[in-house]
Amino acid sequence: MFICLGILTYTGSWGQPNLPINQFNPTNLDCNQWADAAVSAKMTFGVLTTRHHDGFALWPSKASTFNVGNITWRSGKGDVVQEYVTAFRAKGLQPGLYYSIWDSTQNNGSNGTLSASQMQYIKTQLTELLSNYGKIPLLVLDGWAWKMGHRNAPFAEIHDLIKSLQPEILIVDHDGIQGPWDADLVMYEEPKGVFSPTGNTIAAAQDNKINGTGGNDWYWAPDIGSLMTTSAIVDGHLKKLEASYTNFILNCPPNRQGLLDQDILDILAQVGSAWTPNASRAPLPAQVPLNEHPYMPIGATATSGTAGNAIDGVNDVGVNTVWTSSTSFPQSLTLDLGSVKPDVGYFGYLPGYAGNGPTTNGSITSYKILVSSDNFTYTTATSGTWLGNGKYQGVLFGPVAARYVRLEADAVNGTGGAQATEVVVGARRPNN
């Protein structure tokens, strides 16, 4: 259950700064009702929007006064996050959280690198969320890759903070990428026109709104409009997505009283009666290695093409920059990590994207990973072949000491040059 509740429930002003937060007044807030509804639908976890793009926080954050601790609702003593995690755990449900990196009130979604104070604001709030509410199994991030990129709000810093506070947490980003690039799970945003493909074997999640039309996007509004039918949820989603190893996260927005509308409650109960999970489904297949300890390159060069496109971290459905080399091989892309790192041992490669999905054209099929400390003498850390199927590839090696890490493309699928939407580097440590 995705639970979008916030100042947008009252104002309907998506992504606007400095909204009148005293309008937030869910007088009958009852997170137990949400949890009971989730159980009735056979849901197993929730995802609460702790802070959307406007920056209004549903817990009394010390980062600023733009939160529930500084409004008239419950005399400034309310904490929606606490009530939510308590209610869901009491019903045997896992309490996941959503957090937007973009914050229009703090003006940290503008072009350019975030300031030290803006980064500290984000870190303070993430530390609060992941330190004060017990074990959090899932963190859905937004307003990052598609708004400012994983370089302007440095991915490695935020990732390492999150994992230091909650080592077992799964990180997901609304990045429009159909592979586990800079994340632990793939996220398919159905309202943007993507659906987990039949036969998918990547650990994934897909989200959608129970209100297909009307309302204020993901938030409740008086014109919330028609709702998904029980059949659309069960037959059109659960049965298909379960077979494709994809969690379904269905947004059910509370109204201005802090309650789910009765027609939403009715549909969820009907879903629970109509849906039985497939206990005989085969286990999730082995996954590609993930970048557990990322290093952020300070720059990149290439034998041809625009190298920066492969490290800018800017991605969304239909919005991707791609490094494309010339057609003579070998071609290479070299990342500068800024200083010699003692334990480089991971390389991740995301092939080219076109439209709202990956393309096999230009996918590297034969590669070498070379490393250097001085950008003159390179040694081969590993080499091999990839299927050239447009899917994310991750490879472990070493670990080795290196400042420069080079991807050499020796052959590709198709007739064009090598393509890379993103490449990433990380450390290989004992827990990799």
Secondary structure by P-SEA (a helix, b strand, c coil): ccccccccccccccccccccccccccccccaaaaaaaaaaacccbbbbcccccccccccccccccccccccccccccccaaaaaaaaaaaacbbbbbbbbcccccccccccccccaaaaaaaaaaaaaaacccccccbbbbcccccccccccccaaaaaaaaaaacccbbbbbcccccccccccbbbbbccccccccccccccbbbbbbccccccccccccccccccccccccccccaaaaaaacbbbbbbbbbcccccccaaaaaaaaaaaaaccccccccccccccccccbbbbbcccccccccccccccccccccbbbbbbbccccccbbbbbcccccccccbbbbbcccccccccccccccbbbbbbbccccbbbbcccccccccccbbbbbcccccccbbbbbbccccccccbbbcbbbbbbbcccc
